Amino acid sequence: MKTTRLSSLALIFATFAYALPAAPAEPAKDYPSRPIRLIVPNAPGSSVDTLSRIVANKLGELIGQQIVVDNRAGAGGIIGMEIAKAATPDGYTLIAATTAASTIAVLLQKKPTFDPVKDYDYVTQFAVTPNVLVVNPSLPVKSVKELIDYSKSKQGQVNMASAGAGSQSHLSGAYFLQAGDFQSLHVPYKGGGASVASVIAGESHWTLTPAPAVMTHVNAGRLRALGHSLPQRSPLLGDIPPIAETIPGFDYSGWQGFFVPKGTPQPIIEKLRAAVVKTVNLPEVKNALAVQATEVVTGTSEEFRKVVRDSLAKNAKVVKAVGLKIE
């Protein structure tokens, strides 16, 4: 009887143990095992697209999987941010997070559809990008002051191109108009590539846009650079003077980094962060970013969250100061 009872108990325990779920595998152990989608909330040819591809190409080589760039432009970056928010948090979706899409466009929504601070997990920042003021070379101006004086003499007949309502070039341009106390007609385009092309073609007269969208054209003589948005001169921008030399205190640049959908396993985030930091510090990547007048800046996920939080607060003040309307 005793033997039978012990056998029965053993059977019960064996059955119970079999029914227990297996211990979860380490989330990052075999990650990544397939290509990763990188959502870029901007059009091809934009500054965000340019920087994203520079980093994505080498990052893919480093982690042994292809990084597939998925451009989802529209509404100043809102469309891409919404798609990214809804993506599966498994480490196979990255978001190219930027000043414009993350902290400007959302401020122009009556009913924000995402919260850049709370609705995503953070990987790392990887860049700081100044804005560069450029004009068509045929325009008879060669300095920031000359552009302001010329625009005043034309009484609103000079056009300012931007990558669209809520874009970094829109806000930086509006801020420049207010600080310089002059007027230009705002002409929004569908993306940074299109807005820069309009200045090259002479359809628009000027734009103040992220450096990666224009430096290749400046170096090739297709655009003339008059100034940049950093508070002081930078070796990355050669002889281009800061706008602050003409308008004291002018300082308005951007940043870029990577988010992932909220709920992505922390071990995967850490693996991605380490890979991104290693990638952007490779000499060839650093040099490629420098050609775009972009400085490499990295840190922890929480440090990046603070950058975004501070940027959101600053841009809220700028949006109010320049009187941009919520749409």
DODRENVEX-983301 format. One record per residue (C-alpha): residue in three letters; x, y, z. Coordinates in steps of 0.1 Angstrom, whole numbers, always signed. Example, Ala and Ser with C-alpha at 12.3 -4.5 7.8 and 13.67 -1.06 7.14 Angstrom:
{resn->ALA | u->+123 | v->-45 | w->+78}
{resn->SER | u->+137 | v->-11 | w->+71}
//
This chain:
{resn->MET | u->+0 | v->+0 | w->+0}
{resn->LYS | u->+28 | v->+24 | w->+10}
{resn->THR | u->+46 | v->+17 | w->-22}
{resn->THR | u->+15 | v->+23 | w->-43}
{resn->ARG | u->+8 | v->+56 | w->-25}
{resn->LEU | u->+44 | v->+68 | w->-31}
{resn->SER | u->+41 | v->+58 | w->-68}
{resn->SER | u->+9 | v->+78 | w->-71}
{resn->LEU | u->+25 | v->+109 | w->-55}
{resn->ALA | u->+55 | v->+106 | w->-78}
{resn->LEU | u->+32 | v->+105 | w->-108}
{resn->ILE | u->+13 | v->+135 | w->-97}
{resn->PHE | u->+45 | v->+156 | w->-92}
{resn->ALA | u->+58 | v->+144 | w->-125}
{resn->THR | u->+26 | v->+154 | w->-143}
{resn->PHE | u->+26 | v->+188 | w->-125}
{resn->ALA | u->+62 | v->+195 | w->-134}
{resn->TYR | u->+55 | v->+186 | w->-171}
{resn->ALA | u->+26 | v->+211 | w->-171}
{resn->LEU | u->+48 | v->+240 | w->-159}
{resn->PRO | u->+59 | v->+264 | w->-187}
{resn->ALA | u->+95 | v->+262 | w->-197}
{resn->ALA | u->+117 | v->+289 | w->-184}
{resn->PRO | u->+118 | v->+318 | w->-209}
{resn->ALA | u->+149 | v->+320 | w->-231}
{resn->GLU | u->+172 | v->+350 | w->-227}
{resn->PRO | u->+156 | v->+377 | w->-250}
{resn->ALA | u->+189 | v->+389 | w->-264}
{resn->LYS | u->+207 | v->+356 | w->-267}
{resn->ASP | u->+199 | v->+349 | w->-304}
{resn->TYR | u->+190 | v->+385 | w->-312}
{resn->PRO | u->+188 | v->+395 | w->-340}
{resn->SER | u->+179 | v->+365 | w->-360}
{resn->ARG | u->+162 | v->+383 | w->-389}
{resn->PRO | u->+163 | v->+418 | w->-406}
{resn->ILE | u->+153 | v->+449 | w->-385}
{resn->ARG | u->+130 | v->+475 | w->-398}
{resn->LEU | u->+141 | v->+511 | w->-393}
{resn->ILE | u->+111 | v->+535 | w->-396}
{resn->VAL | u->+123 | v->+569 | w->-408}
{resn->PRO | u->+94 | v->+594 | w->-404}
{resn->ASN | u->+108 | v->+616 | w->-432}
{resn->ALA | u->+111 | v->+614 | w->-470}
{resn->PRO | u->+141 | v->+600 | w->-488}
{resn->GLY | u->+168 | v->+626 | w->-493}
{resn->SER | u->+160 | v->+644 | w->-461}
{resn->SER | u->+186 | v->+650 | w->-434}
{resn->VAL | u->+171 | v->+624 | w->-412}
{resn->ASP | u->+171 | v->+599 | w->-440}
{resn->THR | u->+207 | v->+607 | w->-449}
{resn->LEU | u->+220 | v->+602 | w->-413}
{resn->SER | u->+198 | v->+571 | w->-407}
{resn->ARG | u->+212 | v->+554 | w->-437}
{resn->ILE | u->+248 | v->+562 | w->-428}
{resn->VAL | u->+244 | v->+546 | w->-394}
{resn->ALA | u->+221 | v->+518 | w->-405}
{resn->ASN | u->+244 | v->+504 | w->-432}
{resn->LYS | u->+273 | v->+499 | w->-407}
{resn->LEU | u->+250 | v->+489 | w->-378}
{resn->GLY | u->+237 | v->+461 | w->-400}
{resn->GLU | u->+272 | v->+448 | w->-407}
{resn->LEU | u->+281 | v->+449 | w->-370}
{resn->ILE | u->+251 | v->+430 | w->-358}
{resn->GLY | u->+250 | v->+406 | w->-387}
{resn->GLN | u->+215 | v->+415 | w->-400}
{resn->GLN | u->+202 | v->+439 | w->-426}
{resn->ILE | u->+186 | v->+471 | w->-414}
{resn->VAL | u->+158 | v->+479 | w->-438}
{resn->VAL | u->+149 | v->+516 | w->-440}
{resn->ASP | u->+112 | v->+522 | w->-442}
{resn->ASN | u->+104 | v->+558 | w->-451}
{resn->ARG | u->+70 | v->+569 | w->-436}
{resn->ALA | u->+69 | v->+606 | w->-443}
{resn->GLY | u->+39 | v->+629 | w->-437}
{resn->ALA | u->+24 | v->+653 | w->-412}
{resn->GLY | u->+58 | v->+665 | w->-400}
{resn->GLY | u->+68 | v->+630 | w->-389}
{resn->ILE | u->+35 | v->+622 | w->-371}
{resn->ILE | u->+26 | v->+593 | w->-394}
{resn->GLY | u->+59 | v->+575 | w->-389}
{resn->MET | u->+58 | v->+580 | w->-351}
{resn->GLU | u->+22 | v->+566 | w->-349}
{resn->ILE | u->+32 | v->+535 | w->-370}
{resn->ALA | u->+62 | v->+530 | w->-347}
{resn->LYS | u->+41 | v->+533 | w->-316}
{resn->ALA | u->+18 | v->+506 | w->-327}
{resn->ALA | u->+46 | v->+482 | w->-338}
{resn->THR | u->+54 | v->+449 | w->-320}
{resn->PRO | u->+79 | v->+455 | w->-292}
{resn->ASP | u->+102 | v->+426 | w->-301}
{resn->GLY | u->+134 | v->+445 | w->-311}
{resn->TYR | u->+127 | v->+442 | w->-348}
{resn->THR | u->+114 | v->+478 | w->-352}
{resn->LEU | u->+136 | v->+508 | w->-347}
{resn->ILE | u->+125 | v->+544 | w->-350}
{resn->ALA | u->+147 | v->+573 | w->-362}
{resn->ALA | u->+138 | v->+598 | w->-335}
{resn->THR | u->+144 | v->+634 | w->-342}
{resn->THR | u->+137 | v->+669 | w->-329}
{resn->ALA | u->+110 | v->+676 | w->-355}
{resn->ALA | u->+90 | v->+644 | w->-354}
{resn->SER | u->+93 | v->+638 | w->-317}
{resn->THR | u->+91 | v->+672 | w->-301}
{resn->ILE | u->+78 | v->+697 | w->-327}
{resn->ALA | u->+50 | v->+680 | w->-347}
{resn->VAL | u->+33 | v->+667 | w->-316}
{resn->LEU | u->+31 | v->+702 | w->-303}
{resn->LEU | u->+11 | v->+713 | w->-334}
{resn->GLN | u->-16 | v->+686 | w->-328}
{resn->LYS | u->-48 | v->+697 | w->-311}
{resn->LYS | u->-51 | v->+661 | w->-297}
{resn->PRO | u->-17 | v->+646 | w->-296}
{resn->THR | u->-17 | v->+610 | w->-309}
{resn->PHE | u->+15 | v->+600 | w->-291}
{resn->ASP | u->+37 | v->+611 | w->-262}
{resn->PRO | u->+74 | v->+611 | w->-271}
{resn->VAL | u->+85 | v->+607 | w->-235}
{resn->LYS | u->+61 | v->+580 | w->-223}
{resn->ASP | u->+51 | v->+560 | w->-254}
{resn->TYR | u->+85 | v->+546 | w->-265}
{resn->ASP | u->+115 | v->+530 | w->-250}
{resn->TYR | u->+148 | v->+547 | w->-257}
{resn->VAL | u->+180 | v->+532 | w->-272}
{resn->THR | u->+204 | v->+561 | w->-275}
{resn->GLN | u->+210 | v->+595 | w->-290}
{resn->PHE | u->+238 | v->+594 | w->-317}
{resn->ALA | u->+240 | v->+629 | w->-332}
{resn->VAL | u->+236 | v->+666 | w->-329}
{resn->THR | u->+228 | v->+684 | w->-361}
{resn->PRO | u->+230 | v->+722 | w->-367}
{resn->ASN | u->+207 | v->+739 | w->-391}
{resn->VAL | u->+223 | v->+757 | w->-421}
{resn->LEU | u->+209 | v->+788 | w->-437}
{resn->VAL | u->+212 | v->+784 | w->-475}
{resn->VAL | u->+202 | v->+804 | w->-506}
{resn->ASN | u->+202 | v->+799 | w->-543}
{resn->PRO | u->+236 | v->+811 | w->-556}
{resn->SER | u->+219 | v->+835 | w->-580}
{resn->LEU | u->+203 | v->+855 | w->-551}
{resn->PRO | u->+223 | v->+887 | w->-546}
{resn->VAL | u->+231 | v->+881 | w->-510}
{resn->LYS | u->+263 | v->+867 | w->-493}
{resn->SER | u->+256 | v->+871 | w->-456}
{resn->VAL | u->+228 | v->+868 | w->-430}
{resn->LYS | u->+224 | v->+906 | w->-428}
{resn->GLU | u->+222 | v->+909 | w->-466}
{resn->LEU | u->+194 | v->+883 | w->-468}
{resn->ILE | u->+175 | v->+901 | w->-441}
{resn->ASP | u->+179 | v->+935 | w->-458}
{resn->TYR | u->+171 | v->+920 | w->-492}
{resn->SER | u->+139 | v->+904 | w->-479}
{resn->LYS | u->+128 | v->+937 | w->-463}
{resn->SER | u->+133 | v->+955 | w->-495}
{resn->LYS | u->+112 | v->+930 | w->-514}
{resn->GLN | u->+83 | v->+933 | w->-489}
{resn->GLY | u->+73 | v->+897 | w->-485}
{resn->GLN | u->+82 | v->+886 | w->-521}
{resn->VAL | u->+110 | v->+863 | w->-509}
{resn->ASN | u->+100 | v->+827 | w->-502}
{resn->MET | u->+112 | v->+804 | w->-474}
{resn->ALA | u->+111 | v->+767 | w->-481}
{resn->SER | u->+105 | v->+741 | w->-454}
{resn->ALA | u->+101 | v->+703 | w->-452}
{resn->GLY | u->+65 | v->+708 | w->-442}
{resn->ALA | u->+44 | v->+721 | w->-413}
{resn->GLY | u->+60 | v->+711 | w->-380}
{resn->SER | u->+93 | v->+702 | w->-395}
{resn->GLN | u->+126 | v->+713 | w->-380}
{resn->SER | u->+132 | v->+736 | w->-410}
{resn->HIS | u->+97 | v->+751 | w->-405}
{resn->LEU | u->+103 | v->+760 | w->-368}
{resn->SER | u->+139 | v->+771 | w->-372}
{resn->GLY | u->+129 | v->+793 | w->-402}
{resn->ALA | u->+100 | v->+808 | w->-383}
{resn->TYR | u->+122 | v->+814 | w->-353}
{resn->PHE | u->+148 | v->+831 | w->-377}
{resn->LEU | u->+121 | v->+853 | w->-392}
{resn->GLN | u->+110 | v->+865 | w->-357}
{resn->ALA | u->+145 | v->+870 | w->-345}
{resn->GLY | u->+156 | v->+889 | w->-376}
{resn->ASP | u->+124 | v->+909 | w->-377}
{resn->PHE | u->+116 | v->+904 | w->-414}
{resn->GLN | u->+91 | v->+885 | w->-435}
{resn->SER | u->+92 | v->+857 | w->-461}
{resn->LEU | u->+64 | v->+836 | w->-475}
{resn->HIS | u->+65 | v->+801 | w->-460}
{resn->VAL | u->+63 | v->+774 | w->-487}
{resn->PRO | u->+60 | v->+739 | w->-472}
{resn->TYR | u->+71 | v->+709 | w->-493}
{resn->LYS | u->+67 | v->+672 | w->-488}
{resn->GLY | u->+100 | v->+665 | w->-471}
{resn->GLY | u->+135 | v->+679 | w->-468}
{resn->GLY | u->+147 | v->+667 | w->-501}
{resn->ALA | u->+119 | v->+684 | w->-520}
{resn->SER | u->+124 | v->+717 | w->-501}
{resn->VAL | u->+161 | v->+718 | w->-507}
{resn->ALA | u->+156 | v->+710 | w->-544}
{resn->SER | u->+132 | v->+739 | w->-546}
{resn->VAL | u->+160 | v->+763 | w->-534}
{resn->ILE | u->+185 | v->+747 | w->-558}
{resn->ALA | u->+160 | v->+752 | w->-587}
{resn->GLY | u->+152 | v->+788 | w->-577}
{resn->GLU | u->+116 | v->+781 | w->-569}
{resn->SER | u->+122 | v->+792 | w->-533}
{resn->HIS | u->+148 | v->+817 | w->-521}
{resn->TRP | u->+161 | v->+802 | w->-489}
{resn->THR | u->+157 | v->+776 | w->-462}
{resn->LEU | u->+172 | v->+771 | w->-427}
{resn->THR | u->+174 | v->+733 | w->-426}
{resn->PRO | u->+194 | v->+705 | w->-409}
{resn->ALA | u->+230 | v->+704 | w->-422}
{resn->PRO | u->+229 | v->+669 | w->-437}
{resn->ALA | u->+202 | v->+679 | w->-462}
{resn->VAL | u->+224 | v->+706 | w->-477}
{resn->MET | u->+261 | v->+703 | w->-471}
{resn->THR | u->+267 | v->+681 | w->-502}
{resn->HIS | u->+250 | v->+708 | w->-523}
{resn->VAL | u->+269 | v->+736 | w->-505}
{resn->ASN | u->+303 | v->+718 | w->-512}
{resn->ALA | u->+293 | v->+713 | w->-548}
{resn->GLY | u->+283 | v->+750 | w->-553}
{resn->ARG | u->+246 | v->+743 | w->-559}
{resn->LEU | u->+237 | v->+763 | w->-528}
{resn->ARG | u->+253 | v->+792 | w->-509}
{resn->ALA | u->+256 | v->+789 | w->-471}
{resn->LEU | u->+252 | v->+821 | w->-452}
{resn->GLY | u->+251 | v->+809 | w->-416}
{resn->HIS | u->+243 | v->+781 | w->-392}
{resn->SER | u->+224 | v->+777 | w->-360}
{resn->LEU | u->+251 | v->+768 | w->-335}
{resn->PRO | u->+259 | v->+795 | w->-310}
{resn->GLN | u->+296 | v->+797 | w->-321}
{resn->ARG | u->+318 | v->+787 | w->-350}
{resn->SER | u->+324 | v->+750 | w->-356}
{resn->PRO | u->+353 | v->+732 | w->-374}
{resn->LEU | u->+326 | v->+709 | w->-389}
{resn->LEU | u->+312 | v->+739 | w->-408}
{resn->GLY | u->+344 | v->+755 | w->-419}
{resn->ASP | u->+341 | v->+793 | w->-426}
{resn->ILE | u->+303 | v->+793 | w->-423}
{resn->PRO | u->+296 | v->+818 | w->-395}
{resn->PRO | u->+269 | v->+814 | w->-369}
{resn->ILE | u->+237 | v->+833 | w->-373}
{resn->ALA | u->+244 | v->+845 | w->-337}
{resn->GLU | u->+271 | v->+868 | w->-351}
{resn->THR | u->+244 | v->+888 | w->-367}
{resn->ILE | u->+215 | v->+880 | w->-343}
{resn->PRO | u->+230 | v->+877 | w->-308}
{resn->GLY | u->+217 | v->+848 | w->-289}
{resn->PHE | u->+204 | v->+828 | w->-319}
{resn->ASP | u->+208 | v->+791 | w->-311}
{resn->TYR | u->+186 | v->+764 | w->-325}
{resn->SER | u->+199 | v->+730 | w->-335}
{resn->GLY | u->+186 | v->+694 | w->-335}
{resn->TRP | u->+194 | v->+659 | w->-324}
{resn->GLN | u->+188 | v->+624 | w->-337}
{resn->GLY | u->+187 | v->+590 | w->-320}
{resn->PHE | u->+168 | v->+557 | w->-319}
{resn->PHE | u->+136 | v->+547 | w->-301}
{resn->VAL | u->+119 | v->+513 | w->-300}
{resn->PRO | u->+82 | v->+505 | w->-293}
{resn->LYS | u->+72 | v->+506 | w->-257}
{resn->GLY | u->+77 | v->+472 | w->-240}
{resn->THR | u->+107 | v->+460 | w->-259}
{resn->PRO | u->+128 | v->+437 | w->-236}
{resn->GLN | u->+155 | v->+456 | w->-218}
{resn->PRO | u->+183 | v->+431 | w->-227}
{resn->ILE | u->+175 | v->+437 | w->-264}
{resn->ILE | u->+176 | v->+475 | w->-259}
{resn->GLU | u->+210 | v->+473 | w->-242}
{resn->LYS | u->+223 | v->+451 | w->-270}
{resn->LEU | u->+211 | v->+476 | w->-295}
{resn->ARG | u->+225 | v->+506 | w->-276}
{resn->ALA | u->+259 | v->+490 | w->-273}
{resn->ALA | u->+259 | v->+482 | w->-311}
{resn->VAL | u->+248 | v->+518 | w->-321}
{resn->VAL | u->+274 | v->+534 | w->-299}
{resn->LYS | u->+301 | v->+512 | w->-313}
{resn->THR | u->+289 | v->+519 | w->-349}
{resn->VAL | u->+288 | v->+557 | w->-347}
{resn->ASN | u->+323 | v->+557 | w->-332}
{resn->LEU | u->+338 | v->+537 | w->-361}
{resn->PRO | u->+362 | v->+561 | w->-379}
{resn->GLU | u->+344 | v->+557 | w->-413}
{resn->VAL | u->+310 | v->+564 | w->-398}
{resn->LYS | u->+323 | v->+594 | w->-377}
{resn->ASN | u->+339 | v->+608 | w->-409}
{resn->ALA | u->+308 | v->+603 | w->-429}
{resn->LEU | u->+287 | v->+621 | w->-403}
{resn->ALA | u->+313 | v->+649 | w->-401}
{resn->VAL | u->+310 | v->+654 | w->-439}
{resn->GLN | u->+273 | v->+662 | w->-431}
{resn->ALA | u->+284 | v->+686 | w->-404}
{resn->THR | u->+270 | v->+662 | w->-377}
{resn->GLU | u->+287 | v->+656 | w->-344}
{resn->VAL | u->+285 | v->+622 | w->-327}
{resn->VAL | u->+269 | v->+624 | w->-293}
{resn->THR | u->+259 | v->+592 | w->-274}
{resn->GLY | u->+248 | v->+583 | w->-238}
{resn->THR | u->+226 | v->+561 | w->-218}
{resn->SER | u->+189 | v->+556 | w->-226}
{resn->GLU | u->+179 | v->+578 | w->-196}
{resn->GLU | u->+202 | v->+605 | w->-207}
{resn->PHE | u->+186 | v->+604 | w->-241}
{resn->ARG | u->+151 | v->+606 | w->-225}
{resn->LYS | u->+163 | v->+638 | w->-207}
{resn->VAL | u->+174 | v->+653 | w->-240}
{resn->VAL | u->+140 | v->+646 | w->-255}
{resn->ARG | u->+121 | v->+660 | w->-224}
{resn->ASP | u->+142 | v->+692 | w->-224}
{resn->SER | u->+138 | v->+696 | w->-262}
{resn->LEU | u->+100 | v->+692 | w->-258}
{resn->ALA | u->+99 | v->+720 | w->-232}
{resn->LYS | u->+122 | v->+743 | w->-253}
{resn->ASN | u->+102 | v->+738 | w->-285}
{resn->ALA | u->+69 | v->+744 | w->-267}
{resn->LYS | u->+83 | v->+779 | w->-258}
{resn->VAL | u->+95 | v->+785 | w->-294}
{resn->VAL | u->+62 | v->+774 | w->-309}
{resn->LYS | u->+44 | v->+798 | w->-286}
{resn->ALA | u->+69 | v->+826 | w->-292}
{resn->VAL | u->+68 | v->+824 | w->-330}
{resn->GLY | u->+30 | v->+820 | w->-330}
{resn->LEU | u->+27 | v->+788 | w->-349}
{resn->LYS | u->-9 | v->+776 | w->-351}
{resn->ILE | u->-20 | v->+742 | w->-338}
{resn->GLU | u->-36 | v->+723 | w->-367}
//
